[in-house]
């Protein structure tokens, strides 16, 4: 069964996919502002997107071209964060212990995420 979105030009599919992704991020942000919960709205929006994909409310082929495009430039998206971190490297001497805790937390979180992803891929 072919989908109607497959007949659209690739650029239109990317724009529609970005619209869905941004829409879910905005939905999560609005929900967190409304409920006053201390959670990042964009993360909540992506959880809602995951649930929508699981329930087949949103189809993967709707967002796949946009998601692949964003993954292709993921390294570029980290440039502003890296520049910001480098700007405050001098503060590391004053915040040595906190910097150590943050790096350890980052490595632990990345390690756990890698283990979980590896097990999910094998199953």
Secondary structure, DSSP 8 states (H G I E B T S, - for coil): ---SGGGS-HHHHHHHHHHHHHHHHHHHHHHHHHHT-SS-HHHHHHHHHHHHHHTTSS-HHHHHHHHHHHHHTHHHHTHHHHHHHHHTGGGGTTTHHHHHHHHHHHHHHHHHHHHHHHHHHH-
